[in-house]
Amino acid sequence: MIRHLAIALLAVATLARCSPAESRTATATPPATASTATGPVRPDPARGEALFRQFVPEARYACVTCHLPNSTQALLGPGLLGVGDGVSPCDPQQDLEDYLQQSILEPDACLTLGFSARLMPAVYAEVYSEQDVDDLVAWMLTLRQRNEAGQ
């Protein structure tokens, strides 16, 4: 009897992970900033940080699993401290916001030196809305190196 119960529970757990892709966004995604009828929603860095720390089932990780936000040291991916001060490693003339968006949506398009292709899950273009990406980029732009005075 216990063996049958264990098999049934395993089957239910397996089927739960194979649910249809009717909802491509993570269930715990923080709500977008309220929009006004007069224009687009402004990027929200606080929401971007929440998304960065949130588990994404389609990727099987949270961004923070692989990227340290408060260090330049690599974990599995590059450390992000100072990314807000940086430039595209592939095209220094590319707008930093465009580069960061591209890094999320097309992770193999421009690789950071020392990191190989197909390391970062390539699911975020399907998982994140445009607002999600804008919020993540707005948060990453706040990750600047402190100056020598500690500011």
C-alpha positions as CSV (number, residue, x, y, z in Angstrom):
1,M,0.0,0.0,0.0
2,I,2.8,2.5,1.0
3,R,4.6,1.6,-2.2
4,H,1.6,2.4,-4.4
5,L,1.1,5.7,-2.5
6,A,4.7,6.6,-3.1
7,I,4.4,5.8,-6.8
8,A,1.2,7.8,-7.1
9,L,2.8,10.8,-5.4
10,L,5.8,10.6,-7.7
11,A,3.5,10.5,-10.7
12,V,1.6,13.6,-9.5
13,A,4.8,15.5,-8.9
14,T,6.1,14.6,-12.3
15,L,2.9,15.6,-14.0
16,A,2.9,18.9,-12.1
17,R,6.3,19.8,-13.6
18,C,5.0,19.0,-17.1
19,S,2.0,21.3,-17.1
20,P,1.1,23.1,-20.3
21,A,2.7,26.4,-21.0
22,E,-0.6,28.3,-20.6
23,S,1.2,30.7,-18.3
24,R,4.7,31.5,-19.4
25,T,5.5,33.9,-16.6
26,A,6.6,32.8,-13.1
27,T,3.6,32.6,-10.8
28,A,5.2,34.8,-8.1
29,T,6.2,37.6,-10.5
30,P,5.9,40.9,-8.7
31,P,3.0,43.0,-10.2
32,A,4.0,45.7,-12.7
33,T,3.9,49.3,-11.6
34,A,0.5,50.7,-12.2
35,S,0.1,52.2,-15.7
36,T,-1.5,55.5,-16.5
37,A,-3.7,56.0,-19.5
38,T,-1.3,58.7,-20.8
39,G,1.8,56.6,-21.4
40,P,4.0,53.5,-20.9
41,V,4.9,52.2,-17.5
42,R,8.2,53.5,-16.2
43,P,10.9,51.0,-15.3
44,D,10.9,50.0,-11.6
45,P,14.4,49.1,-10.3
46,A,12.9,47.7,-7.1
47,R,10.7,45.3,-9.0
48,G,13.7,44.4,-11.2
49,E,15.6,43.4,-8.1
50,A,12.7,41.3,-7.0
51,L,12.6,39.6,-10.4
52,F,16.4,39.0,-10.2
53,R,15.9,37.1,-6.9
54,Q,12.8,35.2,-7.9
55,F,13.0,31.5,-9.0
56,V,12.0,31.1,-12.7
57,P,10.7,27.6,-13.2
58,E,11.4,27.6,-17.0
59,A,15.0,28.4,-16.3
60,R,15.2,26.2,-13.2
61,Y,17.1,29.0,-11.4
62,A,16.8,32.5,-10.1
63,C,19.2,35.0,-11.7
64,V,20.9,35.4,-8.3
65,T,21.8,31.7,-8.4
66,C,24.5,32.4,-11.0
67,H,25.2,36.2,-10.7
68,L,26.4,38.0,-7.6
69,P,24.9,41.5,-7.5
70,N,27.3,42.9,-4.9
71,S,30.6,41.6,-6.3
72,T,32.6,41.6,-9.5
73,Q,33.6,38.0,-8.7
74,A,32.1,35.3,-11.1
75,L,29.9,32.7,-9.7
76,L,28.5,30.7,-12.7
77,G,28.0,33.9,-14.6
78,P,29.7,37.3,-14.2
79,G,29.4,39.3,-11.1
80,L,27.2,42.3,-11.6
81,L,28.7,45.0,-9.4
82,G,29.7,47.8,-11.7
83,V,27.6,46.6,-14.6
84,G,25.8,50.0,-14.5
85,D,29.1,51.7,-15.2
86,G,30.1,49.3,-18.0
87,V,29.9,49.0,-21.8
88,S,29.1,46.2,-24.2
89,P,32.1,43.9,-24.4
90,C,31.2,43.4,-28.1
91,D,30.5,46.9,-29.2
92,P,31.6,49.8,-26.9
93,Q,29.4,52.1,-28.9
94,Q,26.2,50.1,-28.1
95,D,23.9,51.7,-25.6
96,L,24.3,50.1,-22.2
97,E,20.5,49.6,-21.8
98,D,20.3,47.9,-25.2
99,Y,23.3,45.6,-24.3
100,L,21.7,44.6,-21.0
101,Q,18.4,43.9,-22.6
102,Q,20.1,41.8,-25.3
103,S,22.1,39.9,-22.6
104,I,18.8,38.8,-21.0
105,L,16.8,38.1,-24.1
106,E,19.7,36.7,-26.3
107,P,22.3,35.6,-23.8
108,D,24.7,34.1,-26.4
109,A,24.6,37.2,-28.7
110,C,27.5,38.9,-26.9
111,L,29.5,36.9,-24.4
112,T,31.5,38.4,-21.5
113,L,35.1,37.4,-21.8
114,G,35.8,34.1,-20.0
115,F,32.2,32.8,-20.3
116,S,31.0,30.2,-22.8
117,A,27.9,30.1,-24.9
118,R,24.8,28.2,-23.7
119,L,25.7,28.7,-20.1
120,M,22.7,31.1,-19.4
121,P,19.2,29.8,-20.0
122,A,17.8,31.2,-23.3
123,V,14.2,31.2,-22.0
124,Y,13.8,34.8,-20.8
125,A,12.4,36.1,-24.1
126,E,9.5,33.7,-23.6
127,V,9.2,34.1,-19.9
128,Y,9.6,37.8,-19.2
129,S,7.4,40.6,-20.5
130,E,8.9,43.8,-22.0
131,Q,8.1,45.5,-18.6
132,D,9.9,42.7,-16.7
133,V,13.1,43.2,-18.9
134,D,12.8,47.0,-18.5
135,D,12.6,46.6,-14.7
136,L,15.6,44.2,-14.6
137,V,17.7,46.6,-16.7
138,A,16.7,49.6,-14.6
139,W,17.8,47.7,-11.5
140,M,21.1,46.5,-13.1
141,L,21.9,50.2,-14.0
142,T,21.9,50.9,-10.3
143,L,24.7,48.4,-9.8
144,R,27.6,50.8,-9.9
145,Q,31.0,50.6,-8.3
146,R,31.4,52.8,-5.2
147,N,33.9,55.6,-5.6
148,E,36.9,55.8,-3.3
149,A,35.0,57.9,-0.7
150,G,32.5,54.9,-0.3
151,Q,29.7,56.6,-2.2
